[in-house]
Structure formats: C-alpha cells, structure tokens
C-alpha cells in the first residue's frame, strides 16, 4: 500500500495530458521527472516525423518508459499526417475491401512509422460497429456496420500495429456505433439489451482482446443494459464488471478525453477523473482542449484528495499506476526488440501500401447511358463541405480538386458550405453558383455523408437537373447514390482523394505519395 508521500507521484502516473508546442515544455519535463506516466500528442504537436522523433527523445530523456500516445486512426482522423491528410484510406475503406491481411499490412506500416518517431501507444483502431448511419462522429472511422466484419478487421489492425512495436487501443468501449449523438457534446444513449450488445457492440472488442490488444479506450456512453445511471467511463459495472471480469481484459483502460461534455458537463473535469479511476479506469486522457499545467495540477490534486477522503481507494490508484507502468515497460521492450526509432526521415513520403489500399477500396456505380470514365479534359470540381465533427478537426485538408488539377491541368475547384447556398427549396439561388466556371468542362461534385445533410442532397440533385453528366464523388459513408456516375471512396483522406482523381483522369498517381 502506498504511503501518503507517494500519492502525488501515483496520481501523476495515471495522467496522459496534452500540451502545446512541437518540443517538450518545461512543465512536462518536470512532471515526467516527478512520475508522470504518459502524454498525448495532437496535431498541434506534429510538424514532421523527424521533429516528432526529437520531441519523443526529449520526453524519454526524462523518463525512459514514458507512454507517448497519439490519436492516429490512419484515416479521416489523423494527427501524424494532419497537415496533408492521411496517406492511408481509413477503416471504412479497409472494411469495404474486406481483406484482413491488407488491414494487417496497413496497420503494421503505420505502426512502423509511429514507432520510428518514438510513439508507443496509438488510440486506434476504432472498434465501433457503425450500425446507425446517422452517427455524426463515427461513420468512416468504423470498419463497417456489420459486427463480424468489424471484429475481424479490428483484430487484424491490433496485430499489425503491435507487430511494429506500438500498443493498440480498441475504442470506444462498449461501442459508440448505434447512436446519433456525439459524446464530445452530450451523452449518447445505447438502448440495446445485453443479448443485442453481446451480438453486436461487444463482438469486436472480444476479438481485439483475443488478438492481445494492450489498451482499451472508454466511451462516454449511457448503456442502461448495464448501468442506467452512470456513463460507461464512470461505471464500475461496465469498466470492472463487464470489461475486466466478463471479457477478461487485463491491459490498460484509458478514458476518452475527460474534458468531453459526455462526462464533464455533469461531473466536472476533476470529478469525472476521480470517478473513472474508482470505476476501474487506469489512465486519464486530457488535453485536447485543456493542454496546460493548471489542468494537470487540478486533476492530480483531486485524485490525491479523493484517496485521502476515501472516495478513491489507495489500492485502486496503485493498481492503475502499476498498469500504466506495465504498458510503459512493454512498449520499451517491444520497440527495443523490433529496432524501432532506427530510421526517421525529415519528411514523410506517405504510405505506398496505404495508397494501394485506397485504390482497391474505390467503388463506381454507372447508370445506363451515363458518362464514361476516364475524362480527357479539364474539370470543374465543386466540393460541398458539411460541418466537420470535432474528432476529425478543422486542420486536415480533404477533397479531389488539387490532385485532379495535377492530373488534368487547368482543372478548377470551389468549396461551398450550406451558408453559401439558399436552401433545399432552391439550393442554386444563393450567393454562390456551383455551376459558375463549369461551362465547357467536365463537372465533378464532391461530398461527404450526403445522407446526413438534406441541404447537400438537395444541392446535388438540383445541379444534376442542369448537368446530368456530372460525376458525383462520395467521400463519406455511401448510403445515398446520386448521378449517372457515382464514385465511393469510403473516406476523405489524401489517399482516397488521389485514388478518385486517378480514376477520373485515367492517369496513375505515383506512389508513394509525396507529402
């Protein structure tokens, strides 16, 4: 049992805070020397692989077994390649191909890149079953809508990532797929009984655990079948009773961002952190929004006080800290064995296996008598941009206008939002005319998740009335098929955009993709 003097160090061990900057700030270095167990990297911390390698070397100089985590899904959600977009296609594209060996290869390729930069834990794969097509935050991040498919690809991704020496993290337990609410903003309700959960949501997590996944990330979800009062992250019944005891998971349990409104609004930042630890969680992820020493201090002090007042047992805190250290030791040993961090280049050329996967994922639907591919003249590209969910972030580029211009010189492009158009009654009556500049050119309409945005579907249908020859490219979940030629990429990554552009232009894009 720890003595009172050890409590601040143990409390720091279970934190995974974020920070601002591309080098380690003084406060992070001090905290590492005083017991901080890990850090979480975000897009703001990444300029290049070489820079990340230098950053992680700074961290490791203070504590060799520090866990360096990143939220890198190798898809629409990317932090390591956020400046250019991912050179891999993402989970939904891999699920559409349904070749677990390819998923393993993509994950292993990703893991090698991360490990060489000194990253030891990846908050991936997304193990959710996207069974609700109106889900605003999962969508293309999932391997698909069918539990068995998601299970086999989750297991393959876990094995590939860990083969390269990076700990995988299955998320968002016990499953964020069957909801139309984003837990960044509120508490989603997963209204299924236990048998339904076992047959769908839990199946991929079982597969990930059987594959040896080192970590599981919680979802801030209300799951009444197990606990009708507390979100899963804060529920002893779910974290300990279900995940630990029923599913037999013995690795690290880490929260989704503890500052998310799914738990913070009702329980507060510090209150949610303490309750999560008491429920059975081992590590607190924070710093997407609150990336400062003051927040870390608030959480550490709240954990210490909780032990002192009896709301969190010393044994539970010591157990959580021990699991953090065990994962740190595992990553140190495995990366030493695999020779990770041996070769880091100043700039990434992208993933050849990822680009090849993006090519394989593309699906084309052609109506009788429609335009044939490829086209042989410059195009006008209209990219309809719906609001992004917070997980993807605003900094990551997407679309096909730029790569198509590289293949068909003279191609023009414009990006429009709902605010640029008048509305469903007549989407073309607004300030921006999607057809301006399209005369005499092939027309390409690009969108994400048409089925979730009535204004977007209305705008595309209205344009097609005037230009039925337009090519429609869906870079989200392809539920609604529009146009004589419809191209589904199953993701909006850089690799997906280049694969679609190559198909439209009939010209191969060299791989690997230059960043």
DAWO-V84399 format. One record per pair of residues at least 6 apart in sequence whose ideal C-beta (glycine too) atoms are under 6 Angstrom apart, sorted by the first residue. I is the first residue (numbers start at 0). J is the second residue. Records with the same first field share a line. If there is no record, write none. Layout:
I: J  J
//
This chain:
0: 313
1: 9  313  317
6: 303  306
7: 303
8: 34
9: 316  320
10: 299  302  303
11: 34  35  299
12: 34  36  320  323
13: 282  283  319  320  323
14: 283
15: 37  39  68  282  284
16: 285  286  295
17: 39  41  286  290
18: 24  27  290
19: 290
21: 44  46  50
22: 54
23: 57  58
26: 292
28: 61
31: 61  62  65
32: 61
36: 323
37: 65  66  68
39: 68  284  286
40: 69
41: 78
42: 78  81  394
45: 51  78  79
47: 346
48: 116  343  347
49: 343  345
51: 116
52: 116  117  343
55: 67  117
58: 65
64: 327  328  331
66: 119  120  327
67: 118  119
68: 120
69: 78  118
70: 78  122
71: 78  79  121
72: 123  125
73: 85  87  109
74: 85  89  90  490  492
75: 89  139  391  490  491
76: 140  390  391
77: 85
81: 394  395
83: 493  514
84: 395  396  492  493
85: 492  493
86: 349  350  353  493  494  512
87: 105  350  353  494
88: 356  357  360  490  492  494  495
89: 139  490  492
90: 125  140  141  142
91: 139  489  490
92: 360  489  490
93: 102  152
94: 142  143  148  152
95: 360  489
96: 359  360
99: 151  152  155
101: 356
102: 152  155  156
103: 155  158  159
104: 352
105: 352  353  356
106: 156  159  160
107: 159  162  163
108: 350  352
110: 160  163  165
111: 163
113: 165
114: 163  164  165  334  339
115: 339  340  343
117: 340
119: 330
120: 166
121: 160  165
122: 168  216
124: 153  156
125: 140  141  170
126: 153  169  203  204  207
127: 137  141  174  175  176
128: 146  149  176  199
129: 137  141  144  176
130: 144  176  177
131: 177  179
132: 478
133: 179  451
135: 181  388
136: 181  388  390
137: 175  176
138: 476
139: 475  490
142: 149  152
143: 149
146: 199  202
149: 203
150: 202  203  206
153: 203  206  207
154: 206  210
157: 167  207  210  212
158: 210
160: 167
161: 167
164: 333  334  337  339
166: 213  214  330
167: 212
168: 214  216
169: 204  207  212  215
170: 216
171: 216  218  255
172: 204  215  217  218
173: 200  222  231
174: 200
175: 218
177: 189
178: 187
180: 187
182: 219  259  261
183: 259  389
184: 260
186: 221  230  261
187: 220
188: 221
189: 220  222
192: 224
193: 224
196: 224
208: 246  248
213: 250  326
214: 250  251  253
215: 248  252
216: 253  255
217: 231  232  254  255
218: 231
219: 230  232  255  259  261  262
220: 231
221: 230
222: 231
225: 236  237  241
226: 234  236  237
230: 262
231: 237
232: 254  262  275
233: 274  275  278
234: 278
235: 278
238: 278  279  280
239: 279
242: 248
243: 279
251: 281  282  322  326
252: 280  281
253: 282  284
254: 275  280  283  284
256: 284  287
257: 271  272  283  285
258: 268  285  288  289
262: 271
263: 271
269: 297  298  301
272: 283  298
273: 301  305  311
276: 311  319
277: 311
281: 319  322
282: 323
305: 311
306: 313  316
346: 514
347: 514
348: 511
349: 511  512  514
351: 510  511
353: 494
354: 494  510  512
357: 494  495  498
358: 498
360: 489
361: 488  498  502
362: 487
363: 486
364: 480  485
365: 484
366: 483
369: 483  484
370: 468  483  484
373: 504  505
374: 441
377: 407  409  410  440
378: 407  410  440  441  443
379: 411  436  437  440  442
380: 400  412  443
381: 413  433  444
382: 398  414  445
383: 415  446  455
384: 414  416
385: 447  452  455
397: 491
398: 445  496
399: 445  496  499  500
400: 412
402: 496  497  500
403: 410  500
404: 410
406: 500  504  506
407: 504
411: 436
415: 431
417: 454
419: 429  431
420: 426  429  458
421: 428  429
423: 453  454  457
426: 457  458  461
427: 461
433: 462
442: 466  469
443: 470
444: 459  469  471
445: 472
446: 455
447: 474  475  491
448: 475  476
449: 455  456  479
450: 478  479
459: 481
463: 469  482
469: 482
470: 484
471: 481  482  485
472: 486  499
473: 487
474: 488  491
477: 487
486: 499
488: 495  499
497: 508
501: 507  508
//
